Amino acid sequence: MRAHHQQNDHLAASLRLSQQDLDQAWSLPPQVYTDPAILAYETEAIFRRHWLCLGRGDVLADAGDYTCLDFAGQAIILLRDKDGVLKAFANTCRHRGARLLEGSGKTAGIRCPFHSWAYKLDGTLAGAPKMDEVDGFCKSDFGLISYHVAERLGFVFVCLAKDAPDLDAALGDFADIHSPWPLETLVSKRRQQIEVNCNWKTFIEVFNEYYHLPFVHPDSIDDVYDTPDEGDVVDGHFASQFGSTEGTGGLLQTTQQKPLPLMPGLKGREAKGVRYTWLFPNMTFAAGVDAVWIYEAYPLAADRCLVYQTACFPPETVQHEDFEDLVKAYYHRLDAALGEDIPALINQQKGLQNPDARQGRFQPHLEVNVARFAHWYADQMLTNASFVSSEKEGAA
């Protein structure tokens, strides 16, 4: 028991190093990327407490469109009901718990494959064979377990907590900072799913820092990116940094010859660069001059995550006569950069698992989004995770 408390004390002390000011902050401790017990704490302190961004709403455009998400021990059905409202349900039957749906698709209703209990798209129980013979059984008592859902600027947010925090307070000035880009009207054109053998946090971290570009992407995208601006000071649970580019960040440095049109309304400095934003905890995106590319990362294990990549464009661009031809180079850029990042992430995961791995210091200008997430993450874990209460009990 004493050793357990000592481990908790050490973890708490390490997390406090990540709470320091940007120019003094340390990276998160290696064990938060490798220890299965930490994932359980994350589920408790973050994934079942905060609003999670689950991608773009237009992926589920019509009534009956659904997708299933499995992460951090949670199984969710996200679907659009007959009134066009997004719903989120626990993927478990109210009879004896069978899993209801798999994958993605379209359905007029939900029917349990085990005993054929049937649910409407709003989650209410529509039918339960022979249960009318059961004394006191009332269908209205057995609707699907539902979660809080909201849409903002075309993004989908779900909160698993019984009492959801204020989403708009969590977003703060997110809408203002991103107002130059027509986020709400963007069209999702390609959504890919992959599993990566790394922690979910490291996947989003690599997307949000400039430090690795000359070393991991020297011949693909490094020449596109200029030294970024200082990270924005924001009000909300996100981090954001803008930087100018040579051409468009949506293309490789060797394929800049045929860019897609500039986003409607984009002007000034925003028309000559890209804004990288991390919406805590699990979604990040780059808003460029012609496209927005999005990543969601979901923990499957301490060393494995499920990632969705979505490429989005303005409707005017999608209607361009040469769009289908020109967009191929954009997809190639996404795939090429990801193909270089993944080996680096797998290698990093191996290094983090070394028993002698230690915390490092951030480069405060090139890793600002990562450092600000580390600060937020440490705040959540030290405030809400149960290991902190056990640490206090040990001290008492």
Sequence and secondary structure as in RCSB ss.txt:
>XXXX:A:sequence
MRAHHQQNDHLAASLRLSQQDLDQAWSLPPQVYTDPAILAYETEAIFRRHWLCLGRGDVLADAGDYTCLDFAGQA
IILLRDKDGVLKAFANTCRHRGARLLEGSGKTAGIRCPFHSWAYKLDGTLAGAPKMDEVDGFCKSDFGLISYHVA
ERLGFVFVCLAKDAPDLDAALGDFADIHSPWPLETLVSKRRQQIEVNCNWKTFIEVFNEYYHLPFVHPDSIDDVY
DTPDEGDVVDGHFASQFGSTEGTGGLLQTTQQKPLPLMPGLKGREAKGVRYTWLFPNMTFAAGVDAVWIYEAYPL
AADRCLVYQTACFPPETVQHEDFEDLVKAYYHRLDAALGEDIPALINQQKGLQNPDARQGRFQPHLEVNVARFAH
WYADQMLTNASFVSSEKEGAA
>XXXX:A:secstr
 HHHHHHHHHHHHHHHHTTS GGG B   GGGGT HHHHHHHIIIIITTSEEEEEEGGGG STTEEEEEEETTEE
EEEEE TTS EEEEESS TTT      SEEE SSEE TTT  EE TTS EEE TTGGGSTT  GGG    EEEEE
EETTEEEEE SSS   HHHHHTTHHHHTTTS GGG EEEEEEEEEESS HHHHHHHHT STTHHHHSTTTTGGGB
         SSSEEEEEEEBSS TTS TT TTS     TT  GGGGGEEEEEEETTTEEEEE SS EEEEEEEEE
ETTEEEEEEEEEE HHHHTSTTHHHHHHHHHHHHHHHHHHHHHHHHHHHHHHTSTT    B  TTTSHHHHHHHH
HHHHHHHHH HHHHHHHHHH 
